[in-house]
Amino acid sequence: MSTHWFSPPVPVRTERAGLTRNVNNVEAAGQELMKWTKRGPKWNQAVRVCIACISDEMEPEEARKTFLAAAKEEGMLFC
């Protein structure tokens, strides 16, 4: 399976204080989403879009958009 890259990366908070992860592909976005404890509607949409991208049914840029929205909604976006 190939990695589905997107750009620019989305900076998200990690479980370790002061550390940020720059997510730049669909697979990493999916991994991050599974770690989050808050799971609102945008989180749900991001998970579905990541799965569709991995199945080559959607483009990675769509996953980036929905992942960014979910990170904002859940307070995980590092600004």
Secondary structure, DSSP 4 states (H G I P E B T S, - for coil): ----EEEEEEEEE-SSTT-EEEEEEHHHHHHHHHH-S---HHHHHHHHHHHHHHTTSS-HHHHHHHHHHHHHHHT-B--
